[in-house]
Amino acid sequence: MFIRLEDLDHEDLVPDDVNEINGEKIISPLEPHLYSYKFEVPGAEWWISLPASKNKEIDDVLEYKVIGNKLKVTWTGMKSGQFIIHYGETEKTITVSSLF
């Protein structure tokens, strides 16, 4: 069976990994980690959130800085945890392993 290219949606032609944030999903605390996106999306910005169940401010446990089209993050908390990296509408959940 053949499908004409004209009959496909554009999204069908884009591989799944194109819409991913590149970088580790499990990180160690106190070490800097770099995240990037395969291409720059007009109007998209990097931002970070904590899971809704957490009662901490991001600045209490995480240092982050946008460098060009990349995001550098360092988990400064001494305990394990999670945070979510967002680039535009794309997100990636990061798990921080325990320091001990």
Residue pairs with C-beta under 8 A, 6 or more apart in sequence:
5 13
17 38
18 38
18 39
19 38
19 90
20 37
20 38
20 90
20 92
21 35
21 36
21 37
21 85
21 87
21 90
21 91
21 92
22 35
22 36
22 37
22 38
23 33
23 34
23 35
23 36
23 85
23 92
23 94
24 33
24 94
25 92
25 93
25 94
25 95
26 94
26 95
26 96
26 97
27 33
27 75
27 94
27 95
27 96
27 97
28 75
28 96
28 97
28 99
29 75
29 76
29 77
29 78
29 80
29 96
29 97
29 98
29 99
30 74
30 75
30 76
30 99
31 74
32 72
32 73
32 74
33 72
33 73
33 74
34 70
34 71
34 72
35 46
35 70
35 71
35 72
35 73
35 85
35 92
36 69
36 70
36 71
37 44
37 69
37 87
37 90
40 69
41 87
41 88
43 88
44 87
44 88
44 89
45 87
45 88
46 64
46 66
46 71
46 85
46 86
46 87
47 86
48 58
48 62
48 64
48 71
48 73
48 83
48 84
48 85
48 86
49 58
49 83
49 84
49 86
50 56
50 58
50 61
50 81
50 82
50 83
50 84
51 82
51 83
51 84
54 81
54 82
58 64
58 83
60 77
61 75
61 76
61 77
61 81
61 83
62 73
62 74
62 75
62 76
62 77
62 83
63 73
63 74
63 76
64 71
64 72
64 73
64 74
65 71
65 72
66 72
71 85
71 87
73 83
73 85
73 94
75 81
75 83
75 96
77 96
78 99
79 98
79 99
80 95
80 96
80 97
80 98
80 99
81 95
81 96
82 93
82 94
82 95
82 96
83 93
83 94
83 96
84 91
84 92
84 93
84 94
85 91
85 92
85 94
